[in-house]
Amino acid sequence: MYKFEEILPLIEKSFGEVCCRKRVRFGNSVSIDFGNKVSHNKSKMADPFYGEWSFSCYHKLWRILKGNKIILEGQNDFVNYEETDSILQQIAFGRLIEVTVINTLNIAMILDNDIRIEFLACSEEEDTFEVLLPHNRCLVYYASQGWEYGRGDLPWPNHLELNHE
């Protein structure tokens, strides 16, 4: 496991990239993609591409703020995830300028247009946040343990040494 400071150079390579895709998925989990569009052949997916950089969580403990006001969150009273996704599509996302740890457990993504996306720890044992990087690399954050770095195209968990390629 790695500390945030150790994996930050990998994430910093995404800073300045523009959001190209955002989706709320089943269970109100969320994925926000930046950079170049990468095509895939998965016909059941809502979009025919992913972003080069994909930031996501597999639970509904996330929120989007404009300034200090919450404008959307995964824990809401909507009937289904499609309603949450419809609102997400209306929010203009800009360029990613920072990713940081808040309250020692949670992760925040800061965009250049006063939008902040916060991913909240649901359990210290479960993964809170995932970043899919170019070249099938993956970072997963566990609030109680730190960051794991591995291959996104191999069974998880697997481990790669940091060399900041």
Legacy VTK file of the C-alpha trace (Angstrom):
# vtk DataFile Version 3.0
C-alpha trace
ASCII
DATASET POLYDATA
POINTS 165 float
0.000 0.000 0.000
1.076 3.530 -0.739
0.514 6.941 0.828
-1.287 9.678 -1.098
1.936 11.644 -1.541
3.510 8.621 -3.241
0.754 8.111 -5.830
0.005 11.802 -6.415
2.569 12.124 -9.252
0.571 9.504 -11.193
-2.691 11.426 -10.732
-1.099 14.821 -11.431
-0.614 13.754 -15.046
-4.396 14.151 -15.456
-4.427 17.760 -14.214
-5.528 20.162 -16.938
-7.568 17.511 -18.761
-11.186 18.323 -19.675
-14.099 16.145 -18.581
-15.243 14.039 -21.537
-17.738 11.706 -19.854
-19.717 11.469 -16.625
-22.228 8.819 -15.617
-24.244 7.691 -12.643
-24.537 3.925 -12.713
-26.624 1.296 -10.974
-26.749 1.857 -7.222
-25.989 5.562 -7.763
-22.284 4.901 -8.139
-20.536 7.492 -10.278
-17.766 7.691 -12.864
-16.175 10.904 -14.128
-13.735 10.726 -17.033
-11.151 13.173 -18.333
-8.786 13.394 -21.275
-8.968 11.721 -24.652
-11.925 9.510 -25.503
-10.990 5.823 -25.661
-13.393 3.693 -27.729
-14.631 0.311 -26.524
-16.888 -2.376 -28.000
-19.230 -2.824 -25.037
-22.679 -2.423 -26.579
-24.507 -2.347 -23.230
-22.648 0.758 -22.040
-24.354 4.159 -22.224
-21.396 5.718 -24.046
-19.210 4.187 -26.794
-16.070 5.432 -25.036
-14.330 5.949 -21.722
-12.069 8.787 -20.803
-8.326 8.295 -20.727
-8.572 8.983 -16.977
-11.594 7.603 -15.095
-12.329 8.573 -11.483
-15.087 6.582 -9.804
-16.610 4.893 -6.804
-18.874 1.847 -6.514
-21.198 3.219 -3.856
-23.489 6.225 -3.462
-21.432 8.209 -0.941
-20.374 11.056 -3.231
-21.473 14.638 -3.769
-20.901 17.487 -6.186
-20.571 21.022 -4.926
-20.617 24.384 -6.705
-18.803 26.711 -4.360
-19.975 25.540 -0.943
-23.441 24.412 -2.075
-24.222 20.729 -2.700
-25.886 20.519 -6.115
-26.081 16.718 -6.450
-25.287 13.697 -4.320
-25.508 9.954 -4.619
-27.649 9.640 -1.510
-30.880 11.196 -2.712
-34.612 10.541 -2.913
-34.813 9.856 -6.646
-36.586 6.691 -7.711
-33.712 5.368 -9.841
-30.161 6.114 -10.882
-31.284 7.405 -14.296
-32.819 10.459 -12.599
-29.548 11.204 -10.833
-27.658 10.719 -14.104
-30.000 13.103 -15.908
-29.153 15.859 -13.427
-25.436 15.009 -13.590
-25.502 15.498 -17.376
-26.729 19.076 -16.849
-23.750 20.056 -14.677
-20.922 21.676 -16.623
-17.611 20.128 -15.639
-14.386 21.891 -16.498
-10.752 20.921 -16.279
-9.367 18.871 -13.421
-6.924 20.974 -11.423
-6.439 19.075 -8.163
-7.142 15.836 -6.314
-6.713 15.905 -2.562
-7.479 13.975 0.623
-9.904 15.665 3.016
-10.578 14.690 6.629
-7.909 11.945 6.265
-10.547 9.567 4.808
-12.289 11.260 1.882
-11.118 12.299 -1.588
-11.948 15.558 -3.387
-11.522 16.399 -7.062
-11.377 20.116 -7.817
-12.231 21.534 -11.218
-11.361 24.922 -12.678
-14.990 26.129 -12.728
-15.651 26.059 -8.969
-16.972 22.464 -9.060
-15.759 20.005 -6.427
-16.553 16.286 -6.410
-16.182 14.558 -3.067
-15.960 10.794 -2.599
-16.770 9.821 0.974
-15.492 6.748 2.806
-18.318 4.267 3.396
-16.214 1.842 5.414
-12.549 1.747 6.302
-12.277 -1.725 4.751
-14.019 -1.027 1.435
-12.555 0.843 -1.466
-13.614 4.492 -1.449
-12.229 5.682 -4.743
-10.724 4.284 -7.929
-8.698 5.869 -10.696
-8.224 4.118 -14.027
-5.098 5.529 -15.639
-3.784 5.160 -19.193
-2.076 1.884 -20.170
-4.381 -0.328 -18.041
-3.086 1.013 -14.739
-5.333 1.396 -11.710
-5.237 3.093 -8.309
-7.649 2.063 -5.562
-8.007 3.941 -2.271
-8.915 2.129 0.961
-9.536 4.559 3.823
-7.951 2.296 6.453
-4.955 1.118 4.408
-4.041 3.662 1.758
-3.577 3.247 -1.966
-3.024 0.123 -4.021
-1.509 0.394 -7.495
-1.935 -2.350 -10.050
-3.082 -3.435 -13.470
-6.679 -2.651 -14.340
-6.881 -5.487 -16.872
-5.885 -8.261 -14.435
-7.813 -9.799 -11.515
-7.695 -7.527 -8.471
-5.851 -7.126 -6.256
-2.529 -7.218 -8.013
0.454 -5.034 -7.276
2.758 -2.795 -9.285
5.752 -0.950 -7.965
5.640 2.815 -8.349
8.108 4.081 -10.901
6.038 7.055 -12.155
6.479 6.092 -15.803
LINES 1 166
165 0 1 2 3 4 5 6 7 8 9 10 11 12 13 14 15 16 17 18 19 20 21 22 23 24 25 26 27 28 29 30 31 32 33 34 35 36 37 38 39 40 41 42 43 44 45 46 47 48 49 50 51 52 53 54 55 56 57 58 59 60 61 62 63 64 65 66 67 68 69 70 71 72 73 74 75 76 77 78 79 80 81 82 83 84 85 86 87 88 89 90 91 92 93 94 95 96 97 98 99 100 101 102 103 104 105 106 107 108 109 110 111 112 113 114 115 116 117 118 119 120 121 122 123 124 125 126 127 128 129 130 131 132 133 134 135 136 137 138 139 140 141 142 143 144 145 146 147 148 149 150 151 152 153 154 155 156 157 158 159 160 161 162 163 164
